[in-house]
Structure formats: structure tokens, C-alpha cells
Amino acid sequence: MSASEPAQISKDTLGFADKDGTYKRKPSSFRDTIAPGTRFPPEAGRYHLYVSYACPWAHRTLLTRHLKGLVGIITVSVVDWYMGANGWRFTTPDKVPGATPDQLYGSKFLKEIYQKAQPDYSGRITVPVLWDKKTETIVNNESSEIIRIFYTQFDDLIADKYKGLNFYKPEYAKKIDELNEWIYNDINNGVYKSGFATTQEAYEENVTTVFKSLDRVEDILAKSDGPYLLGKEFTEADLRLYPTIIRFDPVYVQHFKCNIGMIRYNFPHIHKWLQHLYWDIPAFKETTHFDHIKFHYTKSHLKYNPYGITPLGPVPNILPKSE
């Protein structure tokens, strides 16, 4: 499929709205962990990630895989940015740069992976998926849990410089949990609640909350004694916020109608934080693929963008640090 070809998507693929028009995200289905002495022990080369470069939740896991030095330990398949009525599909990089075939089974669609794990599976087909090659099943498909598995469970297998890197240290856990709760509800998921709202009232309520919470983040960073939300310590709170903020100006402003302001113009401290992560820490730039992000939202969500037209701007997708 070319970037100019519009996609079709079923209503069930995205989730559901309540009677009041508010989008409700369904919970993930597979919630096991990796740990010594369990069904899923840590082993190099045993586990595989199925991800989309477009999806902010999958982006969390790709970031953590890079930051923790797990690139050579955990393999990856990347779906096409296109999501049609059959959900995420696989293609080849000559057709969609950055995408890969299903490197384990040659599946055409991600739903085949779910059905391989559970033949009668009838839930949502989402990324990321953490797959066990040995037992041929899904370990976990909840991004917030996958990243915490990655923080600690492979330390005996990775290079020394990555050992002990834990973005959810006990001494910061309470503050991280507090940040995660409202950032997830109001910003990470808030942009979806704005964009997928089916009433004017639900949209206005949620988009207002998004920007009030962005103001809150702006204030935290303005008062921070370091470049991050908790000062000099990069934590899970930063990691989980980044995938939303990097998508904000290129997609969420127009596609999800989050257009009360833009990160680059209205939130100088968030903008500085974003530029630092993207330009100074290679993992962030290397896992951010703007074409996948922009094409997925604008060409897969025809209910919200009927002609599948992808805006050319903003130009550039992220400003250089000199500006």
C-alpha cells in the first residue's frame, strides 16, 4: 500500500465510546511476567516483540529495549503503519520502509499471532506483544508491564553499562506513580479521548483537560532542577510521556483536534525537554518514525479523516535544538 492510498478500519479496532460520547480504552488481555524460576525465565534470544512504530504504547517498549541494551537479547517485528478491517498487518521494508515481515511465522496479520497463542481469542488485537518463542505464546501485551520487565529481568545477560539501569527505582516509585496516573489519564489517553469523542461535550471536556495537564507538566519542568520531570533523574515518567509529546504537533493537534496550542510554540519547557530527549539520546530518535506515525493516524482512521489526506506540516516534524 502506498502512502497515497486510503485505508479502511472497523469501529471495533479502535475501541468504544460510552453513551456520553467518551472513548473508553479496553484493558490488555495477557498479563504474565518474565522472572527466574517461572514459566518464562530470562533467556537471550527467547523473546520477541511485535510492535508498531505508529503506536505510542509500543513506542514505550522499543525505547526501553534500546535504553536497557536489549537490542541483541530481544528480537523485533514491526507491523505496517496501515491498520485495516483485519487490524495490524505485516509487510516488507521495500513496500513500507521500517516495516518487517513476521520474522517468526510469516503471518499476514497480527491477529494470527493472537490466535496462535489462544485459538478462541476474541479480544482486541493490539501492540505491543511480548512473545515467547519457546512455548509459542504471548507473555504480555500491556506496555506498562513490559517496560518494567525490561528494567530488571535481563540484567544478567546485558553489557555492564546497562546493568542496574532502572527507570522505576524504589526511592522514586511514589512520585513516578503519582505522575503516571494523571499523565496517563489526562495526556497519554487524553488525546485519544479528545480525538475519539462522539459528542461536542465529551470532546470539549477532554481537550480542556489535556491542555490543563500540559500546563501542569510545563510548570513541573519549569521548576525542575534538572532536565527531567524529577530533576536530574530520568525516570519512567519521562519515558511514558515522550511517545505522546513527540506525536503531539505532527498528529494530535490536527487529527485529534488538540489545537488549543502546540508544544513548539506554547510550552517552552516541554519543548526543551522533548528536544533534549530526541536530539541528545540516540534511543529516542532511532525509535521515532514520523512517516509511520503520520500515515497511520491519518490514513487508517477514515471515520475521522474520510479522504485519508495526510497534512504536510508541521515542518519540520521536530525543530532542531538551535531554534
Summary of the structure (lengths in Angstrom):
residues: 323
radius of gyration: 19.1
end to end distance: 35.8
largest distance: 53.6
contacts: 1021
relative contact order: 0.15
helix: 43%
strand: 10%
